[in-house]
Structures are given as C-alpha cells and as structure tokens.
Amino acid sequence: MNEASTEARWYVVHTYSGYENKVADNIVKVVENRKMHDQILEVRVPTEIVTEIREDGRTREVERKIFPGYVLVKMGVFYDEKAGEQKMTDEAWYVVRNTRGVTGFVGPGSKPVPLTAEEMLPLGISNENVVIDFAVGDSVVVIGGVWKDTVGMIQSINESKQCVTINVDLFGRETPVEISFTEIKKM
C-alpha cells in the first residue's frame, strides 16, 4: 500500500532564508545515497533573471530567487485508500522534513498539500511529455553546459527529470553525470 507510483506531485518546502540551495543539494544527495529516485524525482529552487541598473548607469543581469525561503520538491505519490487521497510515502516525507534547514512543508498543520496544475503555470514548470530520439547505449555528444564537447554513452534515461546519465572521464575515472535532454545530441 505504501508504494510510490509513476504519478508525481509538486510540494512546497519552507526553509530558513538563504538556505534554499543548500537544502535542495542536501535532498538530492540523500535521494542518491538512499536510491529514492522513484519517490523524490526532482528538487528546484525557482529563480528568475533580473536586470539591475547600478548608480553609474551600468546594467547587469542577476539571478534572483522567486520565492525566498521555499524549495519545490516533485515527489512520487500513492493512493491511500484509508484516507481516500494521494499521499507521498512516509520515507520521502521523513527525508525531506528532516533535512537540515527545512522548517516544514507548506500546508495546514503537518499535512503537506501538493500544488495544482494552475499554481505550477506561473513557475514555468509543466508536466509536458518530451519525445526523445535516443536510448540507453546510444553515443551522444554534449552541446552545452559544463561538459560541452564531451562524448559519452547513455547509461540511463530519467524522463521525469528530462535528463540522461552518461559516464565521463574525470581524473582518470569514469564518473556518472546527469545531462539535460536539451544539452545532448545523438552521434
């Protein structure tokens, strides 16, 4: 009964101000260590690019958090027949709630409430299905980001996070790295 399904919902987590990125990184590390990829699918700190005008008239673009003190977490849910609603697993709730810097989930009392599709629209996050033309075992070249011009073979594909895992040579060792669908091209 307590299994995460392929359906997922976005939840809002309240954090100490200034700890948003640290909390997001810590949740991702715990997910990787505990192999909870099916329960906690994605973690985001919503940001926007803002142009600042300085006193001397120069402008610069700065990345700012849209909701300081909050982190979005996409979690797998299951249908709880007893409660008659969809819920996240107890293990996933525990991991997020006990992450250093988290003060709680947004919702009445201790009950986390998922965001609706309408609430997700202004954030620029959608649940679109992306059609990909590559598969595990295909060779790809990275066309953007930190790993630009790196060639690798796809080890796994995560459609919910819209990324693939490839092995790259780092300090003489093969290391798995997640790369966005938009940053790779099939060879």
C-alpha positions as CSV (number, residue, x, y, z in Angstrom):
1,M,0.0,0.0,0.0
2,N,2.8,2.4,0.8
3,E,4.5,2.4,-2.7
4,A,5.1,5.4,-4.9
5,S,3.5,5.2,-8.3
6,T,4.7,6.8,-11.5
7,E,2.4,9.8,-10.8
8,A,4.1,12.6,-9.0
9,R,3.1,15.9,-7.5
10,W,5.0,19.1,-6.6
11,Y,5.2,20.1,-2.9
12,V,6.5,23.3,-1.4
13,V,9.0,23.1,1.4
14,H,9.7,26.0,3.7
15,T,13.4,26.6,4.6
16,Y,15.5,29.1,6.5
17,S,16.1,32.2,4.4
18,G,19.3,31.8,2.4
19,Y,19.4,28.0,2.8
20,E,17.3,27.2,-0.3
21,N,20.2,25.9,-2.5
22,K,21.8,24.1,0.4
23,V,18.5,22.4,1.3
24,A,18.0,21.4,-2.4
25,D,21.5,20.0,-2.7
26,N,21.1,18.0,0.6
27,I,17.8,16.5,-0.5
28,V,19.4,15.4,-3.9
29,K,22.4,13.8,-2.0
30,V,20.1,11.8,0.3
31,V,18.0,10.7,-2.7
32,E,21.1,9.4,-4.4
33,N,22.5,7.8,-1.3
34,R,19.3,6.0,-0.4
35,K,18.3,5.3,-4.0
36,M,15.0,7.0,-3.7
37,H,14.7,8.3,-7.3
38,D,11.2,6.8,-7.6
39,Q,10.0,8.7,-4.5
40,I,11.7,12.1,-4.8
41,L,12.0,12.9,-8.5
42,E,13.2,16.5,-8.7
43,V,14.1,19.4,-6.5
44,R,14.0,23.0,-7.6
45,V,14.7,26.5,-6.3
46,P,12.6,28.7,-8.6
47,T,14.7,31.6,-9.9
48,E,14.4,34.4,-12.5
49,I,16.9,36.6,-14.3
50,V,16.6,40.3,-13.3
51,T,18.4,43.3,-14.8
52,E,19.9,45.6,-12.2
53,I,20.8,49.2,-13.0
54,R,23.7,50.5,-11.0
55,E,24.3,54.0,-9.8
56,D,26.8,54.6,-12.5
57,G,24.2,53.6,-15.2
58,R,25.7,50.2,-15.9
59,T,23.4,47.3,-16.0
60,R,24.0,43.7,-15.1
61,E,21.8,40.5,-15.1
62,V,21.4,38.8,-11.7
63,E,19.7,35.5,-10.9
64,R,17.2,36.0,-8.0
65,K,15.0,33.5,-6.1
66,I,11.3,34.0,-7.0
67,F,10.3,32.6,-3.6
68,P,13.0,33.2,-1.0
69,G,12.7,30.7,1.8
70,Y,11.0,28.0,-0.3
71,V,12.1,24.9,-2.3
72,L,9.9,22.9,-4.7
73,V,10.1,19.1,-4.5
74,K,8.5,16.7,-7.0
75,M,7.5,13.6,-5.2
76,G,6.0,10.2,-6.2
77,V,2.6,9.6,-4.7
78,F,0.4,6.6,-4.0
79,Y,-3.4,6.4,-3.4
80,D,-4.1,5.9,0.3
81,E,-7.4,4.1,0.4
82,K,-7.9,4.6,4.1
83,A,-7.5,8.4,3.8
84,G,-9.1,8.5,0.3
85,E,-6.4,10.7,-1.2
86,Q,-3.0,10.7,-2.9
87,K,0.0,10.9,-0.5
88,M,3.7,10.8,-0.5
89,T,5.4,7.9,1.2
90,D,6.3,8.2,4.8
91,E,10.0,7.6,4.0
92,A,10.0,10.5,1.5
93,W,8.2,12.8,3.9
94,Y,10.8,11.9,6.6
95,V,13.8,12.5,4.4
96,V,12.6,16.0,3.3
97,R,11.2,17.1,6.6
98,N,14.4,16.1,8.5
99,T,16.8,17.8,6.0
100,R,18.9,20.4,7.7
101,G,17.5,23.9,7.1
102,V,13.9,22.6,6.4
103,T,11.3,24.1,8.7
104,G,8.3,22.1,7.2
105,F,6.0,21.5,4.3
106,V,3.5,24.2,3.2
107,G,0.0,23.1,4.2
108,P,-2.4,23.1,7.1
109,G,-0.8,21.7,10.3
110,S,1.7,18.9,9.4
111,K,-0.2,17.8,6.2
112,P,1.6,18.7,3.0
113,V,-0.6,19.9,0.2
114,P,0.6,19.4,-3.4
115,L,0.5,22.3,-5.9
116,T,-2.3,22.3,-8.5
117,A,-1.5,22.5,-12.3
118,E,-2.8,26.1,-12.2
119,E,-0.4,27.0,-9.4
120,M,2.5,25.5,-11.4
121,L,1.9,27.6,-14.6
122,P,3.4,30.9,-13.4
123,L,6.5,29.0,-12.2
124,G,7.3,27.9,-15.8
125,I,7.2,24.2,-14.7
126,S,4.9,22.0,-16.7
127,N,4.4,18.3,-17.0
128,E,4.9,18.1,-20.7
129,N,5.8,14.7,-22.2
130,V,9.0,15.1,-24.2
131,V,9.7,12.8,-27.1
132,I,13.3,11.7,-27.3
133,D,15.1,10.0,-30.1
134,F,17.9,8.3,-28.1
135,A,18.1,5.2,-25.9
136,V,20.3,3.6,-23.4
137,G,23.6,2.6,-25.0
138,D,23.5,5.4,-27.7
139,S,26.6,7.6,-28.0
140,V,25.9,11.3,-27.5
141,V,27.9,14.5,-27.5
142,V,27.2,17.2,-25.0
143,I,26.4,20.5,-26.9
144,G,26.0,22.9,-23.9
145,G,26.8,23.4,-20.2
146,V,29.9,22.5,-18.2
147,W,30.5,19.2,-20.1
148,K,30.3,20.8,-23.6
149,D,32.0,18.7,-26.3
150,T,32.2,15.6,-24.1
151,V,31.3,12.4,-25.7
152,G,29.6,9.6,-23.7
153,M,27.3,6.6,-23.8
154,I,23.9,6.9,-22.2
155,Q,23.7,4.7,-19.1
156,S,20.1,5.7,-18.1
157,I,17.3,8.0,-19.0
158,N,15.1,9.8,-16.5
159,E,12.1,11.2,-18.4
160,S,10.6,12.9,-15.3
161,K,13.8,15.0,-14.7
162,Q,14.3,15.2,-18.5
163,C,17.9,14.1,-18.3
164,V,20.2,11.3,-19.1
165,T,23.2,9.8,-17.2
166,I,26.4,9.4,-19.1
167,N,29.9,8.4,-17.9
168,V,32.6,11.0,-18.3
169,D,36.3,10.6,-17.7
170,L,37.1,12.6,-14.5
171,F,40.6,12.4,-13.1
172,G,41.2,9.1,-14.9
173,R,38.0,7.5,-13.6
174,E,34.6,7.0,-15.2
175,T,32.1,9.1,-13.3
176,P,28.3,9.2,-14.0
177,V,26.9,12.7,-14.7
178,E,23.4,13.8,-15.4
179,I,22.9,15.9,-18.5
180,S,19.7,17.6,-19.6
181,F,17.9,16.4,-22.8
182,T,18.5,19.9,-24.3
183,E,22.2,19.7,-23.8
184,I,22.9,16.5,-25.8
185,K,22.9,15.4,-29.4
186,K,22.9,11.9,-30.7
187,M,26.1,11.0,-32.7
